[in-house]
Amino acid sequence: MERILDLIYEAAGQQDLWPAVLTAIADLTGSEGGVLFGQSVTAEQVYFDFNGRLNQQCSQVYQERHMQNAWSEAMEDKPIGQVVLSDEVVPLRELEKSVFYDEVLRPQGIGHNAMIALAAKDDFRVAFNICRSRRRGEFDAAGRKHIEMLAPHLRRSVTLGFRLTGYHALRRAAFDVIDQLADGVVVMGPRAHVVFANQTACSLEAEGTLKLKPAMATWSAPHSKRLANLVRSTLAGGAGGTMSVPAVDGTRLLTIVVVGLRSEEVAMLGGAFIRNAACAAFVIDPSQRGTASSQQLTDAYGLTRAEARVAVAASSGGTTSEAAVMLGLSANTVKTHLRRVFAKTDTRGQAELAALLASIGVVRSPGEAS
């Protein structure tokens, strides 16, 4: 039992351990195997499925044709965490009359089941099942007691697993946002070595304007020396600073802002998988910054597709009439859309709207070309 409890809680962080958990509980209760799955019956979708020694082909048949069955229907009104034995809700003689029994249970020799709903929200449910063969018969009092004792631990582990999954997703999302910035981001460690560079910074390295290994530098020796002094001063506790550097092809002037990092910023970067951070450099390249995309405005402010197109066109600096011509709309239609855009974005005119879109444009839309 102690080994099973250890496995249950380890599975919260290592989901590939669930089959071992299910197999161990099956062995403890003299059962054939078990399954843990999350599903929506209405959507007819199984979102995850951990199988402990049951027939995988029969599990596939279940997902394709038998998510609605006598056992699942009997569990619909049962409270979370309650152990339900199948023979208490569906007699085996009745179950044997179903196609579900013929196609899913009979091929495995299964006739009895111990079921627990571990979590539920709306139509989504996490279900736990331990299945016994017809030959071994119904669960005895000892088997039921074992499962009832494990039930609260299974619930806690599943809930903890959801939270850990969400936490990892948030960490990955934080990393993705940094990587999608239109400005270059270079994070350096306590000895000025580069520990992270986002896509924009890497594109500047690829064109030859920046150098990122082992320390940050530029294509120009004098500018590199100034940058190194700025980074060294910042790492020593200075306030940081700003400098400019021309692109390697001479077509534009880039601005580099070097800043020290506070403990909470270091922790945030650590959560985004960026370790040993001590200071950061932001490289502002005017050629990389654009305006917000229609999709970004739809996601952020709930604009309709038509409103988002008008917002982007109107923020380009032209008149309402010019935006109307560009979009093939009447001027009155553009004005109507703009009034709704101003209300939804809390802006008071095209100048404020243009500033808002420029600030959103610091983050590229997913899939946007560098």
Secondary structure, 3 states (H helix, E strand, C coil): CHHHHHHHHHHHHCHHHHHHHHHHHHHHCCCCEEEEEEEECCCCEEEEEEEECCCHHHHHHHHHHCCCCHHHHHHCCCCCCCCEEHHHHCCHHHHCCCHHHHHHHHHHCEEEEEEEEEEEECCEEEEEEEEEECCCCCCCHHHHHHHHHHHHHHHHHHHHHHHHHHHHHHHHHHHHHHHHECCEEEEECCCCEEEEECHHHHHHHHHCCEECCCECEECCHHHHHHHHHHHHHHHCCCCCEEEEEECCCCCCEEEEEEEECCHHHHHHHHHCCCCCCCEEEEEECCCCCCCCCHHHHHHHHCCCHHHHHHHHHHCCCCCHHHHHHHHCCCHHHHHHHHHHHHHHHCCCCHHHHHHHHHHHCCECCCCCCC
